[in-house]
Amino acid sequence: MTGSRTDCPSAEQAEPRHSFRTDPDELGSVCEPTTAFLRAAVDRSGADGVVVRLRG
């Protein structure tokens, strides 16, 4: 039980994560290109290849 308590302070040290939430504008600008990039990556990797694997 003492081990779990020592993990809590480490989580509090992750303050930079909270700073991300304070800037919704930055999150929006980051999320949009990220989703577009992921979609492009899936298309380039070959969505058909994934279907073939499922069929096989």
CYANA upper distance limits for C-alpha pairs under 8 A (distance plus 0.5 A):
  1 MET  CA      5 ARG  CA      7.24
  2 THR  CA      6 THR  CA      7.04
  3 GLY  CA      7 ASP  CA      7.12
  4 SER  CA      8 CYS  CA      7.30
  5 ARG  CA      9 PRO  CA      8.04
  6 THR  CA     10 SER  CA      7.72
  7 ASP  CA     11 ALA  CA      7.14
  8 CYS  CA     12 GLU  CA      7.06
  9 PRO  CA     13 GLN  CA      6.85
 10 SER  CA     14 ALA  CA      7.48
 14 ALA  CA     18 HIS  CA      8.23
 15 GLU  CA     19 SER  CA      7.27
 16 PRO  CA     20 PHE  CA      7.20
 17 ARG  CA     21 ARG  CA      7.60
 18 HIS  CA     22 THR  CA      7.10
 19 SER  CA     23 ASP  CA      7.35
 20 PHE  CA     24 PRO  CA      7.97
 20 PHE  CA     26 GLU  CA      8.28
 20 PHE  CA     27 LEU  CA      7.60
 21 ARG  CA     27 LEU  CA      8.04
 23 ASP  CA     27 LEU  CA      7.03
 24 PRO  CA     28 GLY  CA      6.62
 25 ASP  CA     29 SER  CA      6.83
 26 GLU  CA     30 VAL  CA      6.55
 27 LEU  CA     31 CYS  CA      6.31
 28 GLY  CA     32 GLU  CA      6.60
 29 SER  CA     33 PRO  CA      7.39
 30 VAL  CA     34 THR  CA      6.69
 31 CYS  CA     35 THR  CA      6.65
 32 GLU  CA     36 ALA  CA      6.81
 33 PRO  CA     37 PHE  CA      6.43
 34 THR  CA     38 LEU  CA      6.64
 35 THR  CA     39 ARG  CA      6.64
 36 ALA  CA     40 ALA  CA      6.66
 37 PHE  CA     41 ALA  CA      6.51
 38 LEU  CA     42 VAL  CA      6.70
 39 ARG  CA     43 ASP  CA      6.75
 40 ALA  CA     44 ARG  CA      6.54
 41 ALA  CA     45 SER  CA      6.44
 42 VAL  CA     46 GLY  CA      6.85
 42 VAL  CA     47 ALA  CA      6.68
 43 ASP  CA     47 ALA  CA      6.21
 45 SER  CA     49 GLY  CA      8.36
 46 GLY  CA     50 VAL  CA      7.49
 47 ALA  CA     51 VAL  CA      7.09
 48 ASP  CA     52 VAL  CA      6.71
 49 GLY  CA     53 ARG  CA      6.82
 50 VAL  CA     54 LEU  CA      6.89
 51 VAL  CA     55 ARG  CA      6.71
 52 VAL  CA     56 GLY  CA      6.49
